[in-house]
Amino acid sequence: MSSVVFGSANSHVGYVGENGALYYTRVDAEGEGIRPVINLKSNVEITSGDGTTSNPYVIMTN
């Protein structure tokens, strides 16, 4: 979740586009913003949910 580029007054975050290429955008860019990320260990399994607000993921460790 670290910034990938620092400008004179802006911070930029990276993301992977639909074509698989790496891009970056300003943290405060309209429509882009910050997208939180969590990293899970390999023994974690999603047991239900689709990641929406009304049906969040439920995870369990194996």
Z-matrix of the N, CA and C atoms (Angstrom, degrees):
N
C 1 1.434
C 2 1.517 1 110.83
N 3 1.299 2 117.68 1 12.87
C 4 1.453 3 120.94 2 179.12
C 5 1.519 4 110.50 3 -77.08
N 6 1.315 5 114.56 4 153.46
C 7 1.461 6 119.23 5 174.62
C 8 1.513 7 109.38 6 -66.00
N 9 1.339 8 116.64 7 146.51
C 10 1.457 9 119.92 8 178.95
C 11 1.513 10 112.25 9 -98.51
N 12 1.328 11 117.05 10 -23.58
C 13 1.466 12 121.66 11 -178.90
C 14 1.518 13 108.30 12 -144.52
N 15 1.314 14 116.49 13 138.14
C 16 1.454 15 121.22 14 172.12
C 17 1.516 16 107.97 15 -114.46
N 18 1.339 17 116.91 16 124.72
C 19 1.457 18 121.40 17 174.69
C 20 1.513 19 108.93 18 -93.62
N 21 1.321 20 116.59 19 -167.98
C 22 1.459 21 119.95 20 -179.30
C 23 1.519 22 111.66 21 -63.75
N 24 1.333 23 117.44 22 -34.48
C 25 1.462 24 120.63 23 179.72
C 26 1.518 25 111.96 24 -138.79
N 27 1.320 26 117.90 25 6.72
C 28 1.455 27 120.98 26 -174.28
C 29 1.518 28 111.42 27 -127.16
N 30 1.312 29 114.17 28 151.80
C 31 1.455 30 121.12 29 172.76
C 32 1.521 31 107.25 30 -113.27
N 33 1.312 32 117.44 31 142.60
C 34 1.455 33 121.95 32 -178.37
C 35 1.526 34 110.08 33 -120.95
N 36 1.319 35 116.27 34 142.13
C 37 1.461 36 121.68 35 175.83
C 38 1.513 37 108.83 36 -111.52
N 39 1.318 38 115.83 37 150.51
C 40 1.453 39 120.56 38 -179.40
C 41 1.513 40 111.58 39 -95.19
N 42 1.312 41 115.24 40 155.61
C 43 1.456 42 121.22 41 173.87
C 44 1.515 43 109.16 42 -153.37
N 45 1.308 44 115.54 43 159.05
C 46 1.459 45 121.41 44 179.27
C 47 1.522 46 108.08 45 -100.59
N 48 1.327 47 116.69 46 123.64
C 49 1.457 48 121.78 47 179.68
C 50 1.516 49 111.78 48 -75.46
N 51 1.333 50 115.59 49 170.45
C 52 1.461 51 120.84 50 -179.46
C 53 1.526 52 112.55 51 -59.29
N 54 1.340 53 116.21 52 -25.54
C 55 1.461 54 120.33 53 179.57
C 56 1.527 55 112.68 54 -86.35
N 57 1.345 56 117.06 55 2.19
C 58 1.449 57 121.79 56 178.51
C 59 1.517 58 114.53 57 88.46
N 60 1.329 59 117.57 58 -2.94
C 61 1.459 60 121.34 59 179.80
C 62 1.529 61 110.39 60 -80.98
N 63 1.333 62 116.26 61 151.23
C 64 1.458 63 121.91 62 177.41
C 65 1.523 64 109.44 63 -88.68
N 66 1.317 65 116.48 64 130.12
C 67 1.461 66 123.07 65 177.28
C 68 1.516 67 108.39 66 -127.21
N 69 1.308 68 116.78 67 168.91
C 70 1.457 69 120.10 68 171.13
C 71 1.519 70 109.38 69 -142.09
N 72 1.323 71 114.66 70 154.64
C 73 1.454 72 121.58 71 -177.72
C 74 1.520 73 108.98 72 -144.92
N 75 1.330 74 116.01 73 156.32
C 76 1.461 75 119.72 74 178.41
C 77 1.521 76 110.02 75 -62.42
N 78 1.308 77 115.61 76 144.26
C 79 1.456 78 121.24 77 179.47
C 80 1.519 79 110.56 78 -59.07
N 81 1.319 80 117.82 79 -36.22
C 82 1.463 81 120.95 80 -176.86
C 83 1.526 82 113.16 81 -96.82
N 84 1.339 83 118.29 82 12.58
C 85 1.463 84 121.00 83 -178.25
C 86 1.530 85 110.18 84 -63.97
N 87 1.297 86 115.92 85 135.90
C 88 1.458 87 121.14 86 -179.31
C 89 1.527 88 110.11 87 -61.51
N 90 1.308 89 115.95 88 128.63
C 91 1.450 90 120.79 89 178.82
C 92 1.515 91 114.55 90 82.87
N 93 1.294 92 118.20 91 -9.06
C 94 1.468 93 120.61 92 -179.87
C 95 1.521 94 109.44 93 -105.93
N 96 1.312 95 117.49 94 -75.62
C 97 1.451 96 121.86 95 176.61
C 98 1.504 97 114.31 96 65.19
N 99 1.306 98 115.91 97 -161.89
C 100 1.460 99 122.57 98 -177.65
C 101 1.515 100 108.69 99 -101.41
N 102 1.288 101 115.58 100 136.06
C 103 1.460 102 121.20 101 175.89
C 104 1.520 103 107.87 102 -116.12
N 105 1.334 104 116.43 103 115.56
C 106 1.468 105 118.51 104 -178.03
C 107 1.525 106 112.11 105 -65.89
N 108 1.308 107 114.45 106 150.03
C 109 1.462 108 121.67 107 -178.96
C 110 1.511 109 108.41 108 -134.15
N 111 1.314 110 115.99 109 139.92
C 112 1.461 111 120.02 110 170.13
C 113 1.527 112 107.21 111 -124.60
N 114 1.295 113 115.71 112 150.11
C 115 1.462 114 121.31 113 177.23
C 116 1.514 115 108.17 114 -112.15
N 117 1.322 116 115.75 115 130.44
C 118 1.450 117 121.11 116 -178.77
C 119 1.521 118 109.93 117 -111.39
N 120 1.304 119 116.09 118 148.19
C 121 1.458 120 120.63 119 175.93
C 122 1.521 121 109.56 120 -69.03
N 123 1.304 122 116.06 121 159.79
C 124 1.465 123 121.15 122 -175.38
C 125 1.528 124 113.39 123 -65.83
N 126 1.332 125 118.11 124 -17.36
C 127 1.465 126 119.91 125 -179.60
C 128 1.530 127 112.79 126 -90.76
N 129 1.329 128 118.25 127 11.32
C 130 1.458 129 122.16 128 179.03
C 131 1.527 130 109.10 129 -95.15
N 132 1.321 131 115.30 130 135.08
C 133 1.460 132 121.32 131 -178.50
C 134 1.527 133 109.34 132 -124.36
N 135 1.341 134 116.41 133 136.74
C 136 1.459 135 120.63 134 173.17
C 137 1.519 136 106.72 135 -79.93
N 138 1.334 137 116.55 136 119.25
C 139 1.460 138 119.88 137 -176.30
C 140 1.521 139 112.94 138 -96.96
N 141 1.335 140 117.61 139 -23.02
C 142 1.464 141 120.51 140 177.33
C 143 1.520 142 109.16 141 -167.43
N 144 1.324 143 115.92 142 173.63
C 145 1.457 144 121.98 143 178.28
C 146 1.506 145 112.33 144 91.69
N 147 1.341 146 114.45 145 161.86
C 148 1.464 147 119.96 146 178.84
C 149 1.528 148 112.76 147 -122.52
N 150 1.326 149 116.94 148 8.22
C 151 1.454 150 121.05 149 175.84
C 152 1.515 151 115.14 150 87.20
N 153 1.326 152 118.17 151 1.42
C 154 1.460 153 121.15 152 177.88
C 155 1.528 154 109.61 153 -83.57
N 156 1.322 155 116.23 154 167.79
C 157 1.459 156 121.00 155 179.02
C 158 1.525 157 111.10 156 -61.55
N 159 1.313 158 116.17 157 -39.43
C 160 1.462 159 119.77 158 -177.24
C 161 1.537 160 113.55 159 -81.62
N 162 1.325 161 116.82 160 -15.06
C 163 1.470 162 121.21 161 -179.02
C 164 1.529 163 109.43 162 -144.42
N 165 1.345 164 116.75 163 68.69
C 166 1.469 165 119.48 164 -175.75
C 167 1.519 166 112.30 165 -67.28
N 168 1.339 167 115.25 166 159.61
C 169 1.451 168 120.35 167 176.59
C 170 1.524 169 109.93 168 -63.05
N 171 1.301 170 115.84 169 143.54
C 172 1.456 171 123.11 170 170.66
C 173 1.520 172 105.53 171 -116.35
N 174 1.327 173 115.99 172 126.27
C 175 1.463 174 119.97 173 -176.30
C 176 1.526 175 110.75 174 -118.97
N 177 1.332 176 115.11 175 154.29
C 178 1.448 177 122.13 176 179.31
C 179 1.537 178 107.55 177 -142.41
N 180 1.324 179 115.19 178 144.36
C 181 1.466 180 118.57 179 175.04
C 182 1.519 181 108.83 180 -90.61
N 183 1.322 182 114.41 181 144.49
C 184 1.477 183 120.27 182 178.30
C 185 1.491 184 110.11 183 -89.09
